[in-house]
Amino acid sequence: MPVLTQKSQVTIPKAIRQRIGIGPGDEVEFDLQKSVVILHKKKKIAVIDKYKGFLGHGKTEDVMRELR
């Protein structure tokens, strides 16, 4: 059974890490539902998705024409 360290850290058991597909360097999120804590692997957002819709709506050709 994992135990909190003095810094309030805990080691996630290997079987759970493998099951949710996390490893060193991965980001995780915690959700609290009543008195239950749920651990999720944070979804990675592709760099291009950050800028989706940045130029507004319309056809790519129209946007490119305006930029030129």
C-alpha beads as a LAMMPS data file, in Angstrom:
LAMMPS data file: protein, C-alpha beads

68 atoms
67 bonds

1 atom types
1 bond types

-500.0 500.0 xlo xhi
-500.0 500.0 ylo yhi
-500.0 500.0 zlo zhi

Masses

1 110.0

Atoms # bond

1 1 1 0.000 0.000 0.000
2 1 1 1.528 3.358 -1.036
3 1 1 2.214 5.820 1.791
4 1 1 2.610 9.610 1.624
5 1 1 6.148 10.884 2.065
6 1 1 7.029 13.878 4.242
7 1 1 6.555 16.032 1.122
8 1 1 3.049 14.553 0.583
9 1 1 4.240 12.568 -2.448
10 1 1 3.131 9.068 -3.319
11 1 1 4.395 6.471 -5.789
12 1 1 1.757 5.288 -8.245
13 1 1 1.920 1.498 -8.443
14 1 1 3.388 0.115 -11.676
15 1 1 0.211 -1.792 -12.607
16 1 1 -1.831 1.417 -12.455
17 1 1 0.788 3.433 -14.395
18 1 1 0.767 0.789 -17.119
19 1 1 -3.007 0.581 -17.217
20 1 1 -3.517 4.321 -17.737
21 1 1 -0.420 4.660 -19.900
22 1 1 1.667 7.114 -17.905
23 1 1 5.392 7.306 -17.409
24 1 1 8.176 9.705 -16.459
25 1 1 7.491 13.229 -17.702
26 1 1 3.773 12.697 -18.353
27 1 1 1.348 15.197 -16.871
28 1 1 -1.584 13.960 -14.815
29 1 1 -4.769 15.544 -13.524
30 1 1 -6.703 14.853 -10.370
31 1 1 -10.491 15.023 -10.065
32 1 1 -12.328 14.920 -6.780
33 1 1 -15.776 13.334 -6.760
34 1 1 -17.220 13.307 -3.235
35 1 1 -14.449 11.605 -1.257
36 1 1 -12.915 9.758 -4.233
37 1 1 -9.819 11.040 -6.053
38 1 1 -9.576 10.130 -9.735
39 1 1 -6.255 10.255 -11.570
40 1 1 -6.217 10.953 -15.319
41 1 1 -3.442 11.209 -17.845
42 1 1 -3.549 14.790 -19.080
43 1 1 -4.487 14.952 -22.721
44 1 1 -1.772 16.478 -24.836
45 1 1 -2.928 19.240 -27.119
46 1 1 -1.132 19.411 -30.430
47 1 1 0.553 22.754 -31.006
48 1 1 -1.548 23.337 -34.097
49 1 1 -4.755 22.819 -32.096
50 1 1 -3.847 25.795 -29.881
51 1 1 -4.203 28.038 -32.908
52 1 1 -7.259 26.409 -34.437
53 1 1 -9.661 29.175 -35.408
54 1 1 -7.046 31.880 -34.735
55 1 1 -7.416 33.365 -38.198
56 1 1 -11.178 33.272 -38.081
57 1 1 -13.602 31.309 -40.126
58 1 1 -13.548 30.787 -43.840
59 1 1 -11.806 28.804 -46.475
60 1 1 -8.059 28.435 -46.283
61 1 1 -7.660 29.914 -49.755
62 1 1 -9.560 33.062 -48.721
63 1 1 -7.494 33.525 -45.559
64 1 1 -4.225 33.017 -47.460
65 1 1 -5.319 35.528 -50.117
66 1 1 -6.001 38.135 -47.407
67 1 1 -2.637 37.498 -45.775
68 1 1 -0.765 38.035 -49.040

Bonds

1 1 1 2
2 1 2 3
3 1 3 4
4 1 4 5
5 1 5 6
6 1 6 7
7 1 7 8
8 1 8 9
9 1 9 10
10 1 10 11
11 1 11 12
12 1 12 13
13 1 13 14
14 1 14 15
15 1 15 16
16 1 16 17
17 1 17 18
18 1 18 19
19 1 19 20
20 1 20 21
21 1 21 22
22 1 22 23
23 1 23 24
24 1 24 25
25 1 25 26
26 1 26 27
27 1 27 28
28 1 28 29
29 1 29 30
30 1 30 31
31 1 31 32
32 1 32 33
33 1 33 34
34 1 34 35
35 1 35 36
36 1 36 37
37 1 37 38
38 1 38 39
39 1 39 40
40 1 40 41
41 1 41 42
42 1 42 43
43 1 43 44
44 1 44 45
45 1 45 46
46 1 46 47
47 1 47 48
48 1 48 49
49 1 49 50
50 1 50 51
51 1 51 52
52 1 52 53
53 1 53 54
54 1 54 55
55 1 55 56
56 1 56 57
57 1 57 58
58 1 58 59
59 1 59 60
60 1 60 61
61 1 61 62
62 1 62 63
63 1 63 64
64 1 64 65
65 1 65 66
66 1 66 67
67 1 67 68
